[in-house]
Amino acid sequence: MTTVLTPATPLTAGDRCDRCGAQAYLRVVLISGGELLFCAHHGRKFQPELKKIAAEIQDETEKLTATPASAQENER
Ligand SMILES: [Zn+2]
């Protein structure tokens, strides 16, 4: 598996997990062609399997941990 440094199309709120329909944070490009989208939960769950069949995994789950300061202020 090679690491592709070409910036891929960023995932948007319109991209949905193939399993549950939540917002997708991982795009998996398959060796066989085609691609799958997963939310963070399912991306983690299937990652061991995905690594066997993926040509490239675009992981944007770090977006989830980068909580905006404005969101934290609402948590009082
Ligand atoms: Zn999901």
N, CA, C, O and the ligand as a Tripos MOL2 file, in Angstrom:
@<TRIPOS>MOLECULE
protein
  305   303    77     0     0
PROTEIN
NO_CHARGES

@<TRIPOS>ATOM
      1 N           0.8490   -1.1940    0.0000 N.3       1 MET1
      2 CA          0.0000    0.0000    0.0000 C.3       1 MET1
      3 C           0.8810    1.2390    0.0000 C.2       1 MET1
      4 O           1.7570    1.3860    0.8530 O.2       1 MET1
      5 N           0.6530    2.1170   -0.9430 N.am      2 THR2
      6 CA          1.4410    3.3390   -1.0260 C.3       2 THR2
      7 C           0.6650    4.5120   -0.4460 C.2       2 THR2
      8 O          -0.5630    4.5550   -0.5170 O.2       2 THR2
      9 N           1.3740    5.4310    0.1120 N.am      3 THR3
     10 CA          0.7390    6.6330    0.6390 C.3       3 THR3
     11 C           0.6490    7.6740   -0.4690 C.2       3 THR3
     12 O           1.6560    8.0690   -1.0570 O.2       3 THR3
     13 N          -0.5470    8.0990   -0.7360 N.am      4 VAL4
     14 CA         -0.7560    9.0850   -1.7910 C.3       4 VAL4
     15 C          -0.8260   10.4660   -1.1740 C.2       4 VAL4
     16 O          -1.6660   10.7320   -0.3140 O.2       4 VAL4
     17 N           0.0450   11.3300   -1.6100 N.am      5 LEU5
     18 CA          0.0940   12.6610   -1.0180 C.3       5 LEU5
     19 C          -0.7460   13.6800   -1.7760 C.2       5 LEU5
     20 O          -0.9240   14.8100   -1.3190 O.2       5 LEU5
     21 N          -1.2500   13.2860   -2.9130 N.am      6 THR6
     22 CA         -2.1070   14.1890   -3.6700 C.3       6 THR6
     23 C          -3.3350   14.5340   -2.8460 C.2       6 THR6
     24 O          -4.0400   13.6350   -2.3860 O.2       6 THR6
     25 N          -3.6050   15.8130   -2.6540 N.am      7 PRO7
     26 CA         -4.7830   16.1560   -1.8640 C.3       7 PRO7
     27 C          -6.0620   15.6520   -2.5300 C.2       7 PRO7
     28 O          -6.3500   15.9830   -3.6800 O.2       7 PRO7
     29 N          -6.7960   14.8740   -1.8140 N.am      8 ALA8
     30 CA         -8.0510   14.3710   -2.3350 C.3       8 ALA8
     31 C          -9.1550   15.3840   -2.0600 C.2       8 ALA8
     32 O          -8.9610   16.3450   -1.3160 O.2       8 ALA8
     33 N         -10.2780   15.1640   -2.6490 N.am      9 THR9
     34 CA        -11.4140   16.0300   -2.3980 C.3       9 THR9
     35 C         -11.8120   15.9390   -0.9320 C.2       9 THR9
     36 O         -12.0490   14.8410   -0.4300 O.2       9 THR9
     37 N         -11.8900   17.0690   -0.2330 N.am     10 PRO10
     38 CA        -12.2680   16.9900    1.1840 C.3      10 PRO10
     39 C         -13.6740   16.4340    1.3330 C.2      10 PRO10
     40 O         -14.5460   16.6590    0.4930 O.2      10 PRO10
     41 N         -13.8690   15.7180    2.4000 N.am     11 LEU11
     42 CA        -15.2040   15.2070    2.6930 C.3      11 LEU11
     43 C         -16.0780   16.3540    3.1840 C.2      11 LEU11
     44 O         -15.6020   17.2680    3.8560 O.2      11 LEU11
     45 N         -17.3400   16.2960    2.8450 N.am     12 THR12
     46 CA        -18.2640   17.3530    3.2410 C.3      12 THR12
     47 C         -19.4040   16.7630    4.0640 C.2      12 THR12
     48 O         -19.5070   15.5480    4.2310 O.2      12 THR12
     49 N         -20.2500   17.6420    4.5700 N.am     13 ALA13
     50 CA        -21.4030   17.1910    5.3510 C.3      13 ALA13
     51 C         -22.3610   16.3680    4.5030 C.2      13 ALA13
     52 O         -23.2110   15.6510    5.0300 O.2      13 ALA13
     53 N         -22.2190   16.4740    3.1890 N.am     14 GLY14
     54 CA        -23.0860   15.7040    2.3020 C.3      14 GLY14
     55 C         -22.6130   14.2780    2.0890 C.2      14 GLY14
     56 O         -23.3430   13.4500    1.5430 O.2      14 GLY14
     57 N         -21.3750   13.9850    2.5240 N.am     15 ASP15
     58 CA        -20.8460   12.6180    2.4180 C.3      15 ASP15
     59 C         -21.3070   11.8170    3.6220 C.2      15 ASP15
     60 O         -21.1160   12.2260    4.7670 O.2      15 ASP15
     61 N         -21.9140   10.6760    3.3510 N.am     16 ARG16
     62 CA        -22.5500    9.8880    4.4150 C.3      16 ARG16
     63 C         -21.9420    8.5070    4.5420 C.2      16 ARG16
     64 O         -21.5440    7.8980    3.5490 O.2      16 ARG16
     65 N         -21.8730    8.0130    5.7770 N.am     17 CYS17
     66 CA        -21.3800    6.6720    6.0670 C.3      17 CYS17
     67 C         -22.2350    5.6410    5.3330 C.2      17 CYS17
     68 O         -23.4640    5.7060    5.3620 O.2      17 CYS17
     69 N         -21.5740    4.6970    4.6800 N.am     18 ASP18
     70 CA        -22.2920    3.6510    3.9490 C.3      18 ASP18
     71 C         -23.0360    2.7100    4.8890 C.2      18 ASP18
     72 O         -23.9450    1.9990    4.4610 O.2      18 ASP18
     73 N         -22.6610    2.6990    6.1570 N.am     19 ARG19
     74 CA        -23.2470    1.7600    7.1160 C.3      19 ARG19
     75 C         -24.4130    2.3610    7.8810 C.2      19 ARG19
     76 O         -25.4460    1.7100    8.0410 O.2      19 ARG19
     77 N         -24.2670    3.5860    8.3530 N.am     20 CYS20
     78 CA        -25.2810    4.1280    9.2480 C.3      20 CYS20
     79 C         -25.8570    5.4580    8.7830 C.2      20 CYS20
     80 O         -26.8440    5.9280    9.3500 O.2      20 CYS20
     81 N         -25.2690    6.0710    7.7720 N.am     21 GLY21
     82 CA        -25.8250    7.3250    7.2670 C.3      21 GLY21
     83 C         -25.3750    8.5630    8.0210 C.2      21 GLY21
     84 O         -25.8180    9.6710    7.7180 O.2      21 GLY21
     85 N         -24.4870    8.3840    9.0120 N.am     22 ALA22
     86 CA        -23.9190    9.5450    9.6970 C.3      22 ALA22
     87 C         -22.9190   10.2470    8.7810 C.2      22 ALA22
     88 O         -22.5340    9.7130    7.7410 O.2      22 ALA22
     89 N         -22.5090   11.4420    9.1760 N.am     23 GLN23
     90 CA        -21.5530   12.1540    8.3360 C.3      23 GLN23
     91 C         -20.2490   11.3780    8.2250 C.2      23 GLN23
     92 O         -19.7280   10.8810    9.2230 O.2      23 GLN23
     93 N         -19.7270   11.2750    7.0130 N.am     24 ALA24
     94 CA        -18.5310   10.4770    6.7610 C.3      24 ALA24
     95 C         -17.2690   11.2710    7.0560 C.2      24 ALA24
     96 O         -17.1570   12.4430    6.6980 O.2      24 ALA24
     97 N         -16.3160   10.6100    7.7200 N.am     25 TYR25
     98 CA        -15.0170   11.2210    7.9820 C.3      25 TYR25
     99 C         -13.8750   10.4060    7.3930 C.2      25 TYR25
    100 O         -12.7130   10.7990    7.4900 O.2      25 TYR25
    101 N         -14.2060    9.2660    6.7780 N.am     26 LEU26
    102 CA        -13.1870    8.4860    6.1050 C.3      26 LEU26
    103 C         -13.6520    8.1220    4.6980 C.2      26 LEU26
    104 O         -14.7900    7.7030    4.4880 O.2      26 LEU26
    105 N         -12.7460    8.2910    3.7480 N.am     27 ARG27
    106 CA        -13.0170    7.8190    2.3940 C.3      27 ARG27
    107 C         -11.9950    6.7310    2.1040 C.2      27 ARG27
    108 O         -10.7900    6.9350    2.2570 O.2      27 ARG27
    109 N         -12.4890    5.5830    1.6870 N.am     28 VAL28
    110 CA        -11.6240    4.4490    1.3970 C.3      28 VAL28
    111 C         -11.6860    4.1690   -0.0940 C.2      28 VAL28
    112 O         -12.7340    3.8020   -0.6250 O.2      28 VAL28
    113 N         -10.5470    4.3470   -0.7700 N.am     29 VAL29
    114 CA        -10.4620    4.0130   -2.1840 C.3      29 VAL29
    115 C          -9.9940    2.5760   -2.2940 C.2      29 VAL29
    116 O          -8.9240    2.2250   -1.7970 O.2      29 VAL29
    117 N         -10.7880    1.7520   -2.9380 N.am     30 LEU30
    118 CA        -10.4950    0.3290   -2.9910 C.3      30 LEU30
    119 C          -9.5060   -0.0110   -4.0900 C.2      30 LEU30
    120 O          -9.4690    0.6390   -5.1340 O.2      30 LEU30
    121 N          -8.7030   -1.0400   -3.8430 N.am     31 ILE31
    122 CA         -7.7620   -1.5230   -4.8470 C.3      31 ILE31
    123 C          -8.5260   -1.9740   -6.0920 C.2      31 ILE31
    124 O          -8.0680   -1.8050   -7.2220 O.2      31 ILE31
    125 N          -9.6900   -2.5440   -5.8520 N.am     32 SER32
    126 CA        -10.5130   -3.0680   -6.9510 C.3      32 SER32
    127 C         -11.2730   -1.9750   -7.6820 C.2      32 SER32
    128 O         -11.9940   -2.2500   -8.6410 O.2      32 SER32
    129 N         -11.1130   -0.7270   -7.2260 N.am     33 GLY33
    130 CA        -11.8560    0.3720   -7.8240 C.3      33 GLY33
    131 C         -13.0720    0.6970   -6.9850 C.2      33 GLY33
    132 O         -13.5430   -0.1310   -6.2050 O.2      33 GLY33
    133 N         -13.5720    1.8990   -7.1490 N.am     34 GLY34
    134 CA        -14.6970    2.3230   -6.3300 C.3      34 GLY34
    135 C         -14.2250    2.8550   -4.9900 C.2      34 GLY34
    136 O         -13.0330    2.8250   -4.6870 O.2      34 GLY34
    137 N         -15.1510    3.3340   -4.1990 N.am     35 GLU35
    138 CA        -14.7740    3.8650   -2.8970 C.3      35 GLU35
    139 C         -15.9040    3.6910   -1.9030 C.2      35 GLU35
    140 O         -17.0730    3.5560   -2.2660 O.2      35 GLU35
    141 N         -15.5150    3.6990   -0.6310 N.am     36 LEU36
    142 CA        -16.4710    3.5610    0.4570 C.3      36 LEU36
    143 C         -16.3300    4.7600    1.3720 C.2      36 LEU36
    144 O         -15.2480    5.3320    1.5030 O.2      36 LEU36
    145 N         -17.4340    5.1370    2.0060 N.am     37 LEU37
    146 CA        -17.4080    6.2260    2.9740 C.3      37 LEU37
    147 C         -17.8320    5.6910    4.3300 C.2      37 LEU37
    148 O         -18.7720    4.9030    4.4340 O.2      37 LEU37
    149 N         -17.1300    6.1280    5.3690 N.am     38 PHE38
    150 CA        -17.4720    5.6870    6.7150 C.3      38 PHE38
    151 C         -17.4320    6.8550    7.6820 C.2      38 PHE38
    152 O         -16.6340    7.7780    7.5250 O.2      38 PHE38
    153 N         -18.3010    6.8080    8.6860 N.am     39 CYS39
    154 CA        -18.1950    7.7370    9.7990 C.3      39 CYS39
    155 C         -16.9880    7.3230   10.6440 C.2      39 CYS39
    156 O         -16.3800    6.2840   10.3890 O.2      39 CYS39
    157 N         -16.6390    8.1350   11.6500 N.am     40 ALA40
    158 CA        -15.4680    7.8250   12.4780 C.3      40 ALA40
    159 C         -15.6470    6.4900   13.1860 C.2      40 ALA40
    160 O         -14.7130    5.6940   13.2860 O.2      40 ALA40
    161 N         -16.8680    6.2550   13.6780 N.am     41 HIS41
    162 CA        -17.1510    5.0260   14.4030 C.3      41 HIS41
    163 C         -16.9170    3.7940   13.5310 C.2      41 HIS41
    164 O         -16.1880    2.8810   13.9210 O.2      41 HIS41
    165 N         -17.5310    3.7720   12.3660 N.am     42 HIS42
    166 CA        -17.3930    2.6030   11.4990 C.3      42 HIS42
    167 C         -16.0240    2.5480   10.8270 C.2      42 HIS42
    168 O         -15.5370    1.4630   10.5080 O.2      42 HIS42
    169 N         -15.4070    3.6860   10.6130 N.am     43 GLY43
    170 CA        -14.0550    3.6930   10.0680 C.3      43 GLY43
    171 C         -13.0930    2.9700   10.9920 C.2      43 GLY43
    172 O         -12.2560    2.1780   10.5590 O.2      43 GLY43
    173 N         -13.2370    3.2700   12.3030 N.am     44 ARG44
    174 CA        -12.3990    2.6030   13.2930 C.3      44 ARG44
    175 C         -12.7090    1.1230   13.3620 C.2      44 ARG44
    176 O         -11.8100    0.2850   13.4380 O.2      44 ARG44
    177 N         -13.9970    0.8140   13.3330 N.am     45 LYS45
    178 CA        -14.4380   -0.5660   13.4860 C.3      45 LYS45
    179 C         -13.9210   -1.4590   12.3550 C.2      45 LYS45
    180 O         -13.5210   -2.6010   12.5800 O.2      45 LYS45
    181 N         -13.9380   -0.9160   11.1390 N.am     46 PHE46
    182 CA        -13.5770   -1.7360    9.9790 C.3      46 PHE46
    183 C         -12.1440   -1.5300    9.5130 C.2      46 PHE46
    184 O         -11.7190   -2.1360    8.5290 O.2      46 PHE46
    185 N         -11.3970   -0.6860   10.2070 N.am     47 GLN47
    186 CA        -10.0670   -0.3520    9.7170 C.3      47 GLN47
    187 C          -9.1600   -1.5560    9.4620 C.2      47 GLN47
    188 O          -8.4750   -1.5780    8.4390 O.2      47 GLN47
    189 N          -9.1230   -2.5620   10.3470 N.am     48 PRO48
    190 CA         -8.2640   -3.7210   10.0690 C.3      48 PRO48
    191 C          -8.6140   -4.4040    8.7500 C.2      48 PRO48
    192 O          -7.7290   -4.8520    8.0210 O.2      48 PRO48
    193 N          -9.9020   -4.4800    8.4520 N.am     49 GLU49
    194 CA        -10.3410   -5.0910    7.1970 C.3      49 GLU49
    195 C         -10.0550   -4.1650    6.0190 C.2      49 GLU49
    196 O          -9.6250   -4.6030    4.9520 O.2      49 GLU49
    197 N         -10.2990   -2.8940    6.2360 N.am     50 LEU50
    198 CA        -10.1430   -1.9200    5.1570 C.3      50 LEU50
    199 C          -8.7040   -1.8370    4.6710 C.2      50 LEU50
    200 O          -8.4430   -1.6470    3.4830 O.2      50 LEU50
    201 N          -7.7660   -1.9850    5.6210 N.am     51 LYS51
    202 CA         -6.3500   -1.8760    5.2490 C.3      51 LYS51
    203 C          -5.9330   -2.9730    4.2790 C.2      51 LYS51
    204 O          -4.9590   -2.8220    3.5410 O.2      51 LYS51
    205 N          -6.6800   -4.0840    4.2830 N.am     52 LYS52
    206 CA         -6.3550   -5.1820    3.3690 C.3      52 LYS52
    207 C          -6.8440   -4.9140    1.9500 C.2      52 LYS52
    208 O          -6.2810   -5.4250    0.9820 O.2      52 LYS52
    209 N          -7.8930   -4.1110    1.8360 N.am     53 ILE53
    210 CA         -8.5170   -3.9380    0.5190 C.3      53 ILE53
    211 C          -8.3910   -2.5230   -0.0240 C.2      53 ILE53
    212 O          -8.7860   -2.2510   -1.1580 O.2      53 ILE53
    213 N          -7.8310   -1.6060    0.7990 N.am     54 ALA54
    214 CA         -7.7890   -0.2130    0.3910 C.3      54 ALA54
    215 C          -6.5060    0.1380   -0.3460 C.2      54 ALA54
    216 O          -5.4140   -0.2700    0.0520 O.2      54 ALA54
    217 N          -6.6510    0.9030   -1.4290 N.am     55 ALA55
    218 CA         -5.4840    1.4730   -2.0790 C.3      55 ALA55
    219 C          -5.0810    2.7510   -1.3600 C.2      55 ALA55
    220 O          -3.9100    3.1300   -1.3240 O.2      55 ALA55
    221 N          -6.0880    3.3990   -0.7910 N.am     56 GLU56
    222 CA         -5.8440    4.6700   -0.1100 C.3      56 GLU56
    223 C          -6.9500    4.9010    0.9120 C.2      56 GLU56
    224 O          -8.1230    4.6460    0.6400 O.2      56 GLU56
    225 N          -6.5650    5.3830    2.0860 N.am     57 ILE57
    226 CA         -7.5630    5.7450    3.0920 C.3      57 ILE57
    227 C          -7.3910    7.2230    3.4240 C.2      57 ILE57
    228 O          -6.3440    7.6570    3.9040 O.2      57 ILE57
    229 N          -8.4300    7.9670    3.1580 N.am     58 GLN58
    230 CA         -8.4130    9.3960    3.4830 C.3      58 GLN58
    231 C          -9.1070    9.5620    4.8320 C.2      58 GLN58
    232 O         -10.3140    9.3540    4.9570 O.2      58 GLN58
    233 N          -8.3230    9.9380    5.8330 N.am     59 ASP59
    234 CA         -8.8250    9.9840    7.2030 C.3      59 ASP59
    235 C          -8.9740   11.4340    7.6520 C.2      59 ASP59
    236 O          -7.9820   12.1480    7.8040 O.2      59 ASP59
    237 N         -10.1960   11.8590    7.8610 N.am     60 GLU60
    238 CA        -10.4400   13.2300    8.3200 C.3      60 GLU60
    239 C         -11.0500   13.2420    9.7170 C.2      60 GLU60
    240 O         -11.7120   14.2030   10.1070 O.2      60 GLU60
    241 N         -10.8200   12.1650   10.4650 N.am     61 THR61
    242 CA        -11.4220   12.0800   11.8030 C.3      61 THR61
    243 C         -10.8310   13.1030   12.7660 C.2      61 THR61
    244 O         -11.4160   13.3900   13.8110 O.2      61 THR61
    245 N          -9.6580   13.6600   12.4070 N.am     62 GLU62
    246 CA         -9.0870   14.6760   13.3120 C.3      62 GLU62
    247 C          -9.9690   15.9180   13.3760 C.2      62 GLU62
    248 O          -9.8790   16.7100   14.3130 O.2      62 GLU62
    249 N         -10.8100   16.0730   12.3790 N.am     63 LYS63
    250 CA        -11.7580   17.1890   12.4080 C.3      63 LYS63
    251 C         -12.7000   17.0870   13.6070 C.2      63 LYS63
    252 O         -13.1760   18.0970   14.1270 O.2      63 LYS63
    253 N         -12.9570   15.8760   14.0280 N.am     64 LEU64
    254 CA        -13.8770   15.6540   15.1400 C.3      64 LEU64
    255 C         -13.2770   16.0950   16.4640 C.2      64 LEU64
    256 O         -13.9940   16.5950   17.3310 O.2      64 LEU64
    257 N         -11.9620   15.9170   16.6340 N.am     65 THR65
    258 CA        -11.3210   16.2480   17.9030 C.3      65 THR65
    259 C         -10.9790   17.7280   17.9920 C.2      65 THR65
    260 O         -10.7750   18.2590   19.0840 O.2      65 THR65
    261 N         -10.9160   18.3960   16.8390 N.am     66 ALA66
    262 CA        -10.6290   19.8270   16.8360 C.3      66 ALA66
    263 C         -11.9150   20.5940   17.1310 C.2      66 ALA66
    264 O         -12.5890   21.0930   16.2290 O.2      66 ALA66
    265 N         -12.2270   20.6690   18.4050 N.am     67 THR67
    266 CA        -13.4610   21.3340   18.8150 C.3      67 THR67
    267 C         -13.2770   22.8490   18.7780 C.2      67 THR67
    268 O         -12.3430   23.3700   19.3870 O.2      67 THR67
    269 N         -14.1270   23.5380   18.0970 N.am     68 PRO68
    270 CA        -14.0190   24.9990   18.0540 C.3      68 PRO68
    271 C         -14.2250   25.6070   19.4400 C.2      68 PRO68
    272 O         -15.0010   25.0900   20.2430 O.2      68 PRO68
    273 N         -13.5390   26.6830   19.7080 N.am     69 ALA69
    274 CA        -13.6370   27.3320   21.0170 C.3      69 ALA69
    275 C         -15.0700   27.7560   21.2990 C.2      69 ALA69
    276 O         -15.5150   27.7200   22.4470 O.2      69 ALA69
    277 N         -15.7750   28.1460   20.2880 N.am     70 SER70
    278 CA        -17.1590   28.5990   20.4840 C.3      70 SER70
    279 C         -18.0500   27.4760   20.9980 C.2      70 SER70
    280 O         -18.9760   27.7140   21.7730 O.2      70 SER70
    281 N         -17.7640   26.2470   20.5610 N.am     71 ALA71
    282 CA        -18.5650   25.1070   21.0010 C.3      71 ALA71
    283 C         -18.3070   24.8020   22.4740 C.2      71 ALA71
    284 O         -19.2160   24.3930   23.1970 O.2      71 ALA71
    285 N         -17.0740   25.0000   22.9120 N.am     72 GLN72
    286 CA        -16.7330   24.7390   24.3110 C.3      72 GLN72
    287 C         -17.4210   25.7400   25.2300 C.2      72 GLN72
    288 O         -17.7780   25.4000   26.3580 O.2      72 GLN72
    289 N         -17.6040   26.9350   24.7730 N.am     73 GLU73
    290 CA        -18.2300   27.9590   25.6110 C.3      73 GLU73
    291 C         -19.6850   27.6190   25.9330 C.2      73 GLU73
    292 O         -20.2150   28.0340   26.9640 O.2      73 GLU73
    293 N         -20.3100   26.8750   25.0580 N.am     74 ASN74
    294 CA        -21.7040   26.5020   25.2770 C.3      74 ASN74
    295 C         -21.8440   25.4100   26.3260 C.2      74 ASN74
    296 O         -22.9540   25.0690   26.7350 O.2      74 ASN74
    297 N         -20.7270   24.8690   26.7520 N.am     75 GLU75
    298 CA        -20.7540   23.7020   27.6240 C.3      75 GLU75
    299 C         -20.7550   24.0850   29.1060 C.2      75 GLU75
    300 O         -20.4250   23.2460   29.9440 O.2      75 GLU75
    301 N         -21.1020   25.2820   29.4420 N.am     76 ARG76
    302 CA        -21.0890   25.7040   30.8360 C.3      76 ARG76
    303 C         -22.2820   25.2220   31.6320 C.2      76 ARG76
    304 O         -22.3880   25.5120   32.8230 O.2      76 ARG76
    305 ZN        -21.2950    4.7580   10.3860 Zn       77 ZN77
@<TRIPOS>BOND
     1     1     2 1
     2     2     3 1
     3     3     4 2
     4     3     5 am
     5     5     6 1
     6     6     7 1
     7     7     8 2
     8     7     9 am
     9     9    10 1
    10    10    11 1
    11    11    12 2
    12    11    13 am
    13    13    14 1
    14    14    15 1
    15    15    16 2
    16    15    17 am
    17    17    18 1
    18    18    19 1
    19    19    20 2
    20    19    21 am
    21    21    22 1
    22    22    23 1
    23    23    24 2
    24    23    25 am
    25    25    26 1
    26    26    27 1
    27    27    28 2
    28    27    29 am
    29    29    30 1
    30    30    31 1
    31    31    32 2
    32    31    33 am
    33    33    34 1
    34    34    35 1
    35    35    36 2
    36    35    37 am
    37    37    38 1
    38    38    39 1
    39    39    40 2
    40    39    41 am
    41    41    42 1
    42    42    43 1
    43    43    44 2
    44    43    45 am
    45    45    46 1
    46    46    47 1
    47    47    48 2
    48    47    49 am
    49    49    50 1
    50    50    51 1
    51    51    52 2
    52    51    53 am
    53    53    54 1
    54    54    55 1
    55    55    56 2
    56    55    57 am
    57    57    58 1
    58    58    59 1
    59    59    60 2
    60    59    61 am
    61    61    62 1
    62    62    63 1
    63    63    64 2
    64    63    65 am
    65    65    66 1
    66    66    67 1
    67    67    68 2
    68    67    69 am
    69    69    70 1
    70    70    71 1
    71    71    72 2
    72    71    73 am
    73    73    74 1
    74    74    75 1
    75    75    76 2
    76    75    77 am
    77    77    78 1
    78    78    79 1
    79    79    80 2
    80    79    81 am
    81    81    82 1
    82    82    83 1
    83    83    84 2
    84    83    85 am
    85    85    86 1
    86    86    87 1
    87    87    88 2
    88    87    89 am
    89    89    90 1
    90    90    91 1
    91    91    92 2
    92    91    93 am
    93    93    94 1
    94    94    95 1
    95    95    96 2
    96    95    97 am
    97    97    98 1
    98    98    99 1
    99    99   100 2
   100    99   101 am
   101   101   102 1
   102   102   103 1
   103   103   104 2
   104   103   105 am
   105   105   106 1
   106   106   107 1
   107   107   108 2
   108   107   109 am
   109   109   110 1
   110   110   111 1
   111   111   112 2
   112   111   113 am
   113   113   114 1
   114   114   115 1
   115   115   116 2
   116   115   117 am
   117   117   118 1
   118   118   119 1
   119   119   120 2
   120   119   121 am
   121   121   122 1
   122   122   123 1
   123   123   124 2
   124   123   125 am
   125   125   126 1
   126   126   127 1
   127   127   128 2
   128   127   129 am
   129   129   130 1
   130   130   131 1
   131   131   132 2
   132   131   133 am
   133   133   134 1
   134   134   135 1
   135   135   136 2
   136   135   137 am
   137   137   138 1
   138   138   139 1
   139   139   140 2
   140   139   141 am
   141   141   142 1
   142   142   143 1
   143   143   144 2
   144   143   145 am
   145   145   146 1
   146   146   147 1
   147   147   148 2
   148   147   149 am
   149   149   150 1
   150   150   151 1
   151   151   152 2
   152   151   153 am
   153   153   154 1
   154   154   155 1
   155   155   156 2
   156   155   157 am
   157   157   158 1
   158   158   159 1
   159   159   160 2
   160   159   161 am
   161   161   162 1
   162   162   163 1
   163   163   164 2
   164   163   165 am
   165   165   166 1
   166   166   167 1
   167   167   168 2
   168   167   169 am
   169   169   170 1
   170   170   171 1
   171   171   172 2
   172   171   173 am
   173   173   174 1
   174   174   175 1
   175   175   176 2
   176   175   177 am
   177   177   178 1
   178   178   179 1
   179   179   180 2
   180   179   181 am
   181   181   182 1
   182   182   183 1
   183   183   184 2
   184   183   185 am
   185   185   186 1
   186   186   187 1
   187   187   188 2
   188   187   189 am
   189   189   190 1
   190   190   191 1
   191   191   192 2
   192   191   193 am
   193   193   194 1
   194   194   195 1
   195   195   196 2
   196   195   197 am
   197   197   198 1
   198   198   199 1
   199   199   200 2
   200   199   201 am
   201   201   202 1
   202   202   203 1
   203   203   204 2
   204   203   205 am
   205   205   206 1
   206   206   207 1
   207   207   208 2
   208   207   209 am
   209   209   210 1
   210   210   211 1
   211   211   212 2
   212   211   213 am
   213   213   214 1
   214   214   215 1
   215   215   216 2
   216   215   217 am
   217   217   218 1
   218   218   219 1
   219   219   220 2
   220   219   221 am
   221   221   222 1
   222   222   223 1
   223   223   224 2
   224   223   225 am
   225   225   226 1
   226   226   227 1
   227   227   228 2
   228   227   229 am
   229   229   230 1
   230   230   231 1
   231   231   232 2
   232   231   233 am
   233   233   234 1
   234   234   235 1
   235   235   236 2
   236   235   237 am
   237   237   238 1
   238   238   239 1
   239   239   240 2
   240   239   241 am
   241   241   242 1
   242   242   243 1
   243   243   244 2
   244   243   245 am
   245   245   246 1
   246   246   247 1
   247   247   248 2
   248   247   249 am
   249   249   250 1
   250   250   251 1
   251   251   252 2
   252   251   253 am
   253   253   254 1
   254   254   255 1
   255   255   256 2
   256   255   257 am
   257   257   258 1
   258   258   259 1
   259   259   260 2
   260   259   261 am
   261   261   262 1
   262   262   263 1
   263   263   264 2
   264   263   265 am
   265   265   266 1
   266   266   267 1
   267   267   268 2
   268   267   269 am
   269   269   270 1
   270   270   271 1
   271   271   272 2
   272   271   273 am
   273   273   274 1
   274   274   275 1
   275   275   276 2
   276   275   277 am
   277   277   278 1
   278   278   279 1
   279   279   280 2
   280   279   281 am
   281   281   282 1
   282   282   283 1
   283   283   284 2
   284   283   285 am
   285   285   286 1
   286   286   287 1
   287   287   288 2
   288   287   289 am
   289   289   290 1
   290   290   291 1
   291   291   292 2
   292   291   293 am
   293   293   294 1
   294   294   295 1
   295   295   296 2
   296   295   297 am
   297   297   298 1
   298   298   299 1
   299   299   300 2
   300   299   301 am
   301   301   302 1
   302   302   303 1
   303   303   304 2
@<TRIPOS>SUBSTRUCTURE
     1 MET1         2 RESIDUE 1 A MET
     2 THR2         6 RESIDUE 1 A THR
     3 THR3        10 RESIDUE 1 A THR
     4 VAL4        14 RESIDUE 1 A VAL
     5 LEU5        18 RESIDUE 1 A LEU
     6 THR6        22 RESIDUE 1 A THR
     7 PRO7        26 RESIDUE 1 A PRO
     8 ALA8        30 RESIDUE 1 A ALA
     9 THR9        34 RESIDUE 1 A THR
    10 PRO10       38 RESIDUE 1 A PRO
    11 LEU11       42 RESIDUE 1 A LEU
    12 THR12       46 RESIDUE 1 A THR
    13 ALA13       50 RESIDUE 1 A ALA
    14 GLY14       54 RESIDUE 1 A GLY
    15 ASP15       58 RESIDUE 1 A ASP
    16 ARG16       62 RESIDUE 1 A ARG
    17 CYS17       66 RESIDUE 1 A CYS
    18 ASP18       70 RESIDUE 1 A ASP
    19 ARG19       74 RESIDUE 1 A ARG
    20 CYS20       78 RESIDUE 1 A CYS
    21 GLY21       82 RESIDUE 1 A GLY
    22 ALA22       86 RESIDUE 1 A ALA
    23 GLN23       90 RESIDUE 1 A GLN
    24 ALA24       94 RESIDUE 1 A ALA
    25 TYR25       98 RESIDUE 1 A TYR
    26 LEU26      102 RESIDUE 1 A LEU
    27 ARG27      106 RESIDUE 1 A ARG
    28 VAL28      110 RESIDUE 1 A VAL
    29 VAL29      114 RESIDUE 1 A VAL
    30 LEU30      118 RESIDUE 1 A LEU
    31 ILE31      122 RESIDUE 1 A ILE
    32 SER32      126 RESIDUE 1 A SER
    33 GLY33      130 RESIDUE 1 A GLY
    34 GLY34      134 RESIDUE 1 A GLY
    35 GLU35      138 RESIDUE 1 A GLU
    36 LEU36      142 RESIDUE 1 A LEU
    37 LEU37      146 RESIDUE 1 A LEU
    38 PHE38      150 RESIDUE 1 A PHE
    39 CYS39      154 RESIDUE 1 A CYS
    40 ALA40      158 RESIDUE 1 A ALA
    41 HIS41      162 RESIDUE 1 A HIS
    42 HIS42      166 RESIDUE 1 A HIS
    43 GLY43      170 RESIDUE 1 A GLY
    44 ARG44      174 RESIDUE 1 A ARG
    45 LYS45      178 RESIDUE 1 A LYS
    46 PHE46      182 RESIDUE 1 A PHE
    47 GLN47      186 RESIDUE 1 A GLN
    48 PRO48      190 RESIDUE 1 A PRO
    49 GLU49      194 RESIDUE 1 A GLU
    50 LEU50      198 RESIDUE 1 A LEU
    51 LYS51      202 RESIDUE 1 A LYS
    52 LYS52      206 RESIDUE 1 A LYS
    53 ILE53      210 RESIDUE 1 A ILE
    54 ALA54      214 RESIDUE 1 A ALA
    55 ALA55      218 RESIDUE 1 A ALA
    56 GLU56      222 RESIDUE 1 A GLU
    57 ILE57      226 RESIDUE 1 A ILE
    58 GLN58      230 RESIDUE 1 A GLN
    59 ASP59      234 RESIDUE 1 A ASP
    60 GLU60      238 RESIDUE 1 A GLU
    61 THR61      242 RESIDUE 1 A THR
    62 GLU62      246 RESIDUE 1 A GLU
    63 LYS63      250 RESIDUE 1 A LYS
    64 LEU64      254 RESIDUE 1 A LEU
    65 THR65      258 RESIDUE 1 A THR
    66 ALA66      262 RESIDUE 1 A ALA
    67 THR67      266 RESIDUE 1 A THR
    68 PRO68      270 RESIDUE 1 A PRO
    69 ALA69      274 RESIDUE 1 A ALA
    70 SER70      278 RESIDUE 1 A SER
    71 ALA71      282 RESIDUE 1 A ALA
    72 GLN72      286 RESIDUE 1 A GLN
    73 GLU73      290 RESIDUE 1 A GLU
    74 ASN74      294 RESIDUE 1 A ASN
    75 GLU75      298 RESIDUE 1 A GLU
    76 ARG76      302 RESIDUE 1 A ARG
    77 ZN77       305 GROUP 0 **** ****
